[in-house]
Amino acid sequence: METIHVVQPFDRVKNVLKPGQALQFKSADEAARRASLLADKHAGVVAYSMDVDEDSGDYGTPRVLFEAGDVPEL
């Protein structure tokens, strides 16, 4: 099992919240820093960590590292 650290930006398109390109980072700190830098450029952004076992397809509960603006519930 490994832990992934993801930044997911969101933008408004015709008043609908749409996910942008997700970014993956090596550390939780790096993901949180990048999310804070992207916060002013998007309608919303969230950084989270999650345990993943790709062999079995098991995904843990996401742990929010940083959240700003409009983001859907994880």
C-alpha positions as CSV (number, residue, x, y, z in Angstrom):
1,M,0.0,0.0,0.0
2,E,1.2,3.5,-0.8
3,T,0.0,7.0,0.1
4,I,-0.7,9.4,-2.8
5,H,-0.8,13.2,-2.5
6,V,-3.1,14.9,-4.9
7,V,-4.0,18.5,-5.8
8,Q,-7.4,18.9,-7.6
9,P,-8.3,22.3,-9.0
10,F,-11.9,23.2,-10.0
11,D,-13.1,25.9,-12.3
12,R,-16.6,27.3,-13.1
13,V,-17.7,26.7,-16.7
14,K,-21.2,28.1,-17.4
15,N,-21.8,28.2,-13.7
16,V,-21.0,24.5,-13.3
17,L,-18.0,23.4,-11.1
18,K,-15.7,21.3,-13.3
19,P,-12.5,19.5,-12.2
20,G,-9.3,20.5,-13.8
21,Q,-6.1,18.5,-14.3
22,A,-5.2,16.6,-11.1
23,L,-1.6,16.8,-10.0
24,Q,0.2,14.2,-7.9
25,F,3.1,15.0,-5.5
26,K,5.7,13.0,-3.6
27,S,4.8,14.6,-0.2
28,A,1.8,16.0,1.6
29,D,3.7,19.3,2.3
30,E,4.5,19.7,-1.4
31,A,0.8,19.1,-2.4
32,A,-0.5,21.6,0.2
33,R,2.0,24.2,-0.9
34,R,1.1,23.8,-4.6
35,A,-2.7,24.0,-3.7
36,S,-2.2,27.2,-1.8
37,L,-0.4,28.7,-4.8
38,L,-3.2,27.6,-7.2
39,A,-6.0,28.9,-4.9
40,D,-6.1,32.4,-6.5
41,K,-6.2,31.0,-10.0
42,H,-9.2,28.7,-9.7
43,A,-12.8,28.7,-8.3
44,G,-11.6,26.1,-5.8
45,V,-8.7,23.8,-5.0
46,V,-8.2,20.8,-2.7
47,A,-5.1,18.9,-1.7
48,Y,-5.5,15.5,-0.1
49,S,-3.6,12.4,0.8
50,M,-5.1,8.9,0.4
51,D,-3.8,5.3,1.0
52,V,-4.0,3.2,-2.2
53,D,-3.5,-0.5,-2.8
54,E,-3.3,-0.8,-6.6
55,D,-3.1,-4.6,-6.5
56,S,-6.4,-5.0,-4.7
57,G,-8.0,-1.8,-5.9
58,D,-8.6,-0.6,-2.3
59,Y,-8.6,3.1,-1.6
60,G,-8.6,4.7,1.8
61,T,-10.5,7.7,3.0
62,P,-9.0,11.0,1.7
63,R,-7.4,13.2,4.2
64,V,-7.7,16.9,3.3
65,L,-4.4,18.8,3.5
66,F,-5.6,22.1,2.1
67,E,-8.9,23.4,0.8
68,A,-9.9,26.8,-0.7
69,G,-12.9,28.2,-2.6
70,D,-15.6,26.1,-4.1
71,V,-14.9,22.4,-4.0
72,P,-17.3,19.4,-3.9
73,E,-17.3,17.1,-0.8
74,L,-14.7,14.3,-1.1
